[in-house]
Amino acid sequence: MSRRTNTLSTLCVGALLAASAQFAYAADVAPAKPPAGWWDTFTVGAVIEAGITVNPDSPSNGLNFGSLYTDKANSLLLNQFLLTAARPIDPTSKDYDFGFKFQGMYGSDARYTHFLGELDYAINSRYQLDVVEANLQAHLPWLTSVFAGGIDAKVGQFISLQGEETIDPTNNFFYSHSYIYNFGIAAKLTGAAFVAHVIPELDIYAGFNTGNNTGFGWPGDNNAGVGFEGGIGLNLLGGNLTALATTNIAPQNPATPLGDAACACYPSNTLRYLNDLVVTWKATDKLTFVFEGNYAHDDTNIPAGGASAYGAAGYASYAITDWLKLNGRAEVWRDNNNFFVSSLGAPGNFNFVNSEHGFLNFGGYPPAGAFAPAPTTYLELTAGLNISAPPIPNLFNVPSAAWIKSVMVRPEIRYDSSLNGTTPFNVATKSSQWTFGGDILVKF
């Protein structure tokens, strides 16, 4: 065989080996993932919350004074069946992004979360229906020379920015709620809300709405006034220290059916100022502290000169293990004019929405012990556990979207007291109240 033939054979073998290596390399490289579809982040989920609050005093009106959502003494409650369908926006996107959220509730909590004019009188029962959220959302890469992260917008019905505690029980440390959450902040709004991401550490919030728990028109809006909610958010120490300062300014007194008599004022331009500050510090992977400061004022002339309330709450949460957390809450809140704190859960199921609509006689039943006998400074101390159950085996091959994701039990002990000697508890006969409560949360 000639030298030329040997050289040619060598080149052919080399080419074949190179081609084989290239083929093997290509086979080892995973194919590129297709771009994410718009529906890929769509989710449907549900939460069931049931609980009980044991009150050794067994109040004659059946109510734990100073609590709305855990108002029924010694009664088992289905607080919420909460159903959520959402396609969230990506607030970090460099492009436009659009989404939505719908959240509906059935349960005893709905008595206190209604948008007026929406299902508020649909069911005369302890358990009612409510639209919690129904909104469209957009991420807008606008004015990025000023707002580096663009602007997020929300239009429709949505949760207020305010408060450490939320309607969704899975976000809370406890079954019971603070005085601030019950009486000192806005809950739900109808309107438009915007957040400008100035830099990763700073967000600015602003929006307009029809007022707390209101919609449009009669009977949705109880005074036809326009409200504002805004604030500033800080995100520091890599997310381990956050702060959110918010204000909600809007007419809240009902204009009908009593008109000016409801507040000795012009309800459509008599403002209520709800101001809240929440600071969260994740000290370690296991230990978290939260501080909340609150100030509320209503320009009503009943009482003359307006009504104010103010106070603070502190939270601590320590993860003992991955399935057990120890939580504590301490709060002092002053209802300076005996205007904000109430217990309207009896004798009827519509007392709270009646008061928001302006039916101040509660259908002819002035509730016994509904209000404190005098302005009161409230102390509240709560200790509790979050106990997470191990994953539940899906023995019947139920579709994963419908199977149980988590189960949590939250027992608690709570002490409420008047610091200035008034007697708001046990139908206005006692200055303090012990309760022993807890709930179970099942998340799908």
C-alpha positions in Angstrom: 0.0 0.0 0.0 1.4 3.4 -1.0 2.2 6.1 1.5 -0.5 8.3 -0.1 -3.1 5.5 0.5 -2.1 5.2 4.2 -2.4 9.0 4.6 -5.9 9.0 3.1 -7.0 6.1 5.3 -5.8 8.0 8.4 -7.7 11.1 7.4 -10.9 9.2 6.8 -10.6 7.4 10.2 -9.9 10.8 11.9 -12.9 12.4 10.2 -15.2 9.5 11.4 -13.9 9.8 14.9 -14.4 13.5 15.0 -17.9 13.2 13.7 -18.7 10.5 16.3 -17.4 12.7 19.0 -19.4 15.7 17.8 -22.5 13.5 17.7 -21.9 12.2 21.2 -21.4 15.8 22.5 -24.6 16.9 20.9 -26.5 14.0 22.4 -25.2 14.9 25.9 -26.5 18.5 25.6 -30.1 18.9 26.8 -32.4 20.6 24.3 -33.2 24.2 25.0 -36.4 24.7 26.9 -39.2 26.4 25.0 -40.1 29.9 26.2 -42.5 29.8 29.2 -46.1 30.2 28.2 -48.4 32.8 29.7 -50.5 30.1 31.4 -47.5 28.3 32.8 -47.7 30.3 36.1 -51.5 30.0 36.4 -52.5 28.4 39.7 -55.6 27.3 41.5 -55.5 26.6 45.2 -57.7 26.4 48.3 -57.4 26.7 52.1 -59.8 25.4 54.7 -59.7 26.9 58.2 -61.8 25.7 61.1 -61.3 26.7 64.7 -62.7 27.3 68.2 -62.2 29.8 70.9 -63.0 28.6 74.5 -64.0 31.4 76.9 -64.3 30.1 80.5 -66.7 33.1 81.3 -69.3 31.8 78.8 -70.6 35.3 78.0 -74.4 35.5 77.9 -74.3 37.1 74.4 -72.0 34.3 73.2 -69.3 36.8 72.1 -65.6 37.2 72.9 -65.4 41.0 73.1 -62.9 42.8 71.0 -62.6 40.0 68.4 -64.4 39.9 65.1 -63.2 36.8 63.3 -63.0 34.7 66.5 -66.1 36.3 68.1 -68.1 33.2 68.9 -67.3 31.9 72.4 -67.2 28.1 72.8 -68.4 27.4 69.3 -66.7 25.5 66.5 -66.4 27.7 63.4 -65.7 27.0 59.7 -63.9 30.3 59.4 -62.9 30.0 55.7 -63.1 27.9 52.7 -60.8 30.1 50.6 -60.5 29.5 46.8 -57.9 31.3 44.7 -57.3 31.4 41.0 -54.4 33.6 39.9 -51.9 34.2 37.2 -49.4 36.5 39.0 -47.3 39.1 37.2 -43.5 39.0 37.3 -42.5 42.3 38.9 -38.8 41.8 37.8 -39.6 41.4 34.1 -38.0 43.7 31.6 -41.0 43.4 29.3 -44.7 43.8 29.7 -46.5 41.2 31.8 -50.2 40.8 32.6 -52.1 38.7 35.1 -55.2 38.5 37.3 -56.4 37.2 40.7 -59.8 36.0 41.8 -60.3 34.9 45.4 -63.6 33.9 46.9 -64.6 32.8 50.4 -67.3 30.8 52.2 -67.3 30.8 56.0 -67.9 32.8 59.2 -65.1 35.3 58.4 -67.1 36.5 55.4 -69.5 38.4 57.8 -66.7 40.9 58.3 -65.0 41.0 54.9 -67.8 41.9 52.6 -67.6 44.5 49.9 -70.9 46.4 50.4 -73.5 45.5 47.9 -71.8 42.2 46.9 -73.3 39.1 48.6 -73.5 40.9 51.9 -77.1 39.9 52.4 -77.1 36.8 50.3 -77.1 34.3 53.1 -78.7 34.9 56.5 -76.4 32.5 58.3 -73.2 32.4 60.4 -71.5 31.2 57.2 -71.6 33.6 54.2 -70.2 34.1 50.8 -67.7 36.9 49.9 -65.6 38.1 47.0 -62.2 38.7 48.6 -60.3 39.8 45.4 -61.2 40.2 41.7 -58.6 42.2 39.8 -56.5 42.6 36.7 -52.7 43.2 37.0 -50.0 44.5 34.8 -46.2 45.0 35.0 -45.3 48.1 32.9 -41.6 48.8 32.0 -42.2 52.5 32.1 -40.0 55.4 33.2 -37.2 53.0 33.9 -34.7 55.9 34.1 -36.5 56.9 37.3 -38.1 53.6 38.4 -35.5 51.0 37.7 -37.9 48.1 38.1 -40.8 49.7 36.3 -44.4 50.1 37.6 -46.9 47.5 38.6 -50.7 48.3 38.3 -53.8 46.6 39.8 -57.4 47.5 38.8 -60.5 46.0 40.4 -61.0 44.7 44.0 -58.0 43.9 46.1 -56.6 43.6 49.6 -55.3 46.8 51.3 -51.6 47.3 51.8 -52.0 47.7 55.5 -51.3 45.4 58.4 -49.0 42.6 59.5 -52.0 40.2 59.5 -54.0 39.2 56.5 -57.4 37.7 55.4 -55.5 34.6 54.1 -54.9 32.7 57.4 -51.8 30.9 56.1 -49.9 34.2 56.3 -50.6 34.7 60.0 -48.8 33.6 63.2 -52.1 33.0 65.1 -55.7 32.0 64.8 -56.9 35.2 66.7 -56.3 38.7 65.4 -54.8 41.8 66.9 -56.9 44.9 67.8 -55.0 46.7 65.0 -56.1 44.2 62.4 -59.7 44.1 63.6 -60.2 47.8 64.0 -57.2 50.0 63.0 -56.6 49.3 59.3 -58.3 49.1 55.9 -59.2 45.6 54.8 -60.3 45.6 51.1 -60.5 48.2 48.4 -62.2 48.8 45.0 -60.2 51.0 42.6 -56.7 51.2 41.2 -53.3 50.7 42.9 -49.8 51.3 41.6 -46.3 50.4 42.9 -43.2 52.0 41.4 -40.0 50.0 41.9 -37.5 52.8 42.3 -34.5 50.6 43.1 -34.4 47.1 44.6 -34.4 48.6 48.1 -37.2 51.1 47.6 -40.8 50.9 46.4 -43.4 53.7 46.3 -47.2 52.9 46.5 -50.2 55.0 45.5 -53.7 54.4 44.4 -57.3 55.6 44.5 -60.4 53.7 45.8 -64.0 54.0 47.0 -63.2 53.4 50.7 -62.8 50.5 53.0 -64.9 47.4 52.1 -66.9 49.4 49.5 -67.7 49.1 45.7 -69.4 51.4 43.3 -72.8 53.0 43.5 -75.6 52.3 45.9 -75.5 50.0 47.8 -71.9 49.4 47.0 -70.5 52.7 48.2 -71.9 54.0 51.4 -70.9 57.6 50.9 -69.8 58.2 47.3 -66.5 59.5 48.5 -63.0 59.0 46.9 -60.2 57.5 49.0 -56.4 57.4 48.7 -54.0 54.7 49.8 -50.2 54.9 49.5 -46.9 54.3 51.2 -43.2 53.5 51.1 -41.6 50.1 51.2 -38.0 49.3 52.1 -36.2 46.1 51.4 -32.8 46.0 53.2 -30.1 43.6 54.3 -30.8 41.3 51.4 -34.5 41.0 52.3 -33.8 40.2 56.0 -35.1 43.7 57.1 -38.3 45.1 55.5 -40.5 48.0 56.3 -43.8 49.2 54.9 -45.3 52.5 56.0 -48.8 53.1 54.6 -51.7 55.6 54.9 -55.3 55.2 53.9 -57.4 58.4 53.7 -61.0 58.2 52.8 -64.6 59.0 53.9 -65.9 56.0 55.8 -69.0 57.2 57.6 -72.3 56.0 55.9 -74.3 58.7 54.2 -77.5 56.6 54.1 -80.1 56.0 55.4 -79.5 58.5 58.3 -77.6 61.0 56.2 -75.8 63.7 58.2 -77.3 62.3 61.4 -75.0 59.3 61.2 -71.9 61.3 62.1 -73.2 64.9 62.6 -71.1 65.7 59.5 -71.1 65.5 55.7 -70.2 61.8 55.2 -68.9 62.1 51.7 -66.1 64.5 52.8 -65.5 63.6 56.4 -62.3 61.7 56.3 -60.9 58.8 58.3 -57.1 58.5 58.5 -55.7 55.0 58.9 -51.9 54.9 59.3 -49.8 51.8 59.7 -46.1 50.8 59.9 -44.9 47.2 59.8 -41.2 46.4 60.3 -40.0 42.8 59.9 -36.5 41.6 60.9 -35.4 38.1 60.1 -32.7 37.9 62.8 -31.6 34.3 61.9 -32.9 31.5 59.8 -35.1 30.5 62.8 -35.9 33.7 64.6 -38.2 36.5 63.2 -39.4 39.8 64.9 -42.2 42.0 63.7 -43.1 45.5 65.0 -46.4 47.2 64.0 -47.3 50.8 64.9 -50.8 52.2 64.2 -52.7 55.4 64.4 -56.3 56.0 63.3 -58.5 59.1 63.4 -62.0 59.9 62.1 -63.2 63.5 61.6 -66.7 62.5 62.7 -68.5 64.9 65.0 -70.0 62.0 67.0 -68.1 62.3 69.3 -67.5 66.0 68.9 -64.0 66.8 67.7 -63.5 63.4 66.1 -62.3 60.0 67.3 -58.8 58.6 67.6 -57.1 55.3 68.3 -53.4 54.3 68.5 -51.1 51.6 69.6 -48.4 49.1 68.8 -48.0 45.3 68.5 -44.8 43.2 68.6 -44.4 39.6 67.3 -41.7 37.0 67.8 -41.5 33.7 66.0 -38.9 30.9 66.6 -38.7 27.7 64.6 -37.8 25.0 67.1 -37.8 22.4 64.3 -38.9 22.3 60.7 -42.4 21.3 61.9 -42.8 23.3 65.1 -42.8 27.1 65.7 -43.3 29.0 68.9 -45.0 32.4 68.4 -45.7 35.4 70.7 -47.6 38.6 70.3 -47.9 41.6 72.7 -50.2 44.6 71.9 -51.4 47.8 73.5 -54.1 49.7 71.6 -56.0 52.8 72.9 -59.5 53.5 71.7 -59.5 57.0 72.8 -63.1 57.9 72.2 -64.8 54.4 72.4 -65.4 54.6 68.7 -63.6 51.8 67.0 -63.7 48.6 69.1 -66.9 46.6 69.1 -68.5 43.2 69.1 -71.3 43.0 66.6 -71.6 39.2 66.1 -74.9 38.8 67.9 -77.8 38.5 67.9 -78.1 38.8 64.1 -75.7 37.8 61.3 -75.8 41.1 59.5 -75.0 43.5 62.4 -71.6 44.5 61.0 -72.7 45.2 57.4 -75.8 46.9 58.8 -73.5 49.3 60.6 -71.4 49.9 57.5 -74.6 50.7 55.5 -75.8 53.1 58.2 -78.6 50.9 59.8 -77.4 51.8 63.3 -80.3 50.3 65.2 -79.2 46.8 64.1 -82.7 45.8 63.1 -84.2 46.8 66.4 -81.7 44.8 68.5 -79.1 47.0 70.3 -76.6 44.3 71.0 -75.8 43.8 74.7 -72.1 44.4 75.3 -71.5 45.5 71.8 -69.3 48.5 72.9 -67.1 49.2 75.9 -68.7 51.3 78.6 -66.0 54.0 78.2 -62.8 54.8 76.3 -60.4 51.9 76.9 -56.7 51.1 76.6 -56.5 47.4 75.6 -53.7 45.0 76.4 -53.5 41.7 74.5 -51.0 39.0 75.1 -51.0 35.8 72.9 -48.8 32.8 72.9 -49.1 29.9 70.5 -47.6 27.1 68.4 -47.6 26.3 64.7 -47.5 22.5 64.3 -47.0 21.3 60.7 -48.1 17.7 60.0 -45.9 15.5 57.8 -46.8 15.1 54.2 -50.0 13.0 53.6 -49.5 10.1 51.2 -51.6 10.3 48.1 -52.7 6.7 48.2 -55.5 7.1 45.7 -53.5 8.9 43.0 -55.7 12.0 43.2 -54.4 14.7 40.8 -51.7 16.6 42.5 -53.5 19.9 42.0 -56.4 18.7 44.2 -54.4 16.8 46.8 -53.5 18.2 50.3 -50.3 20.2 50.2 -50.0 20.9 53.9 -51.8 20.6 57.3 -51.1 22.9 60.2 -52.6 23.1 63.7 -52.3 26.4 65.7 -53.2 26.3 69.4 -53.0 29.5 71.4 -53.6 31.1 74.8 -54.7 34.7 74.9 -55.2 37.3 77.6 -57.1 40.6 77.1 -57.3 43.3 79.6 -58.3 46.9 80.1 -55.4 49.0 81.4 -57.5 51.8 82.6 -60.1 50.0 84.7 -63.0 49.8 82.3 -65.1 46.6 82.0 -65.6 45.8 78.3 -65.5 42.0 78.6 -68.1 39.4 79.4 -71.0 41.7 78.4 -69.5 44.8 80.0 -69.0 43.2 83.4 -65.3 42.3 83.6 -62.0 44.2 83.0 -60.2 41.1 81.6 -60.7 38.0 79.5 -58.9 34.7 79.1 -59.4 32.6 76.0 -58.0 29.3 74.8 -58.3 28.8 71.0 -56.8 27.3 68.0 -57.5 26.2 64.4 -56.5 23.7 61.8 -55.4 24.8 58.3 -55.6 22.5 55.4 -54.0 23.8 52.2 -54.7 22.3 48.7 
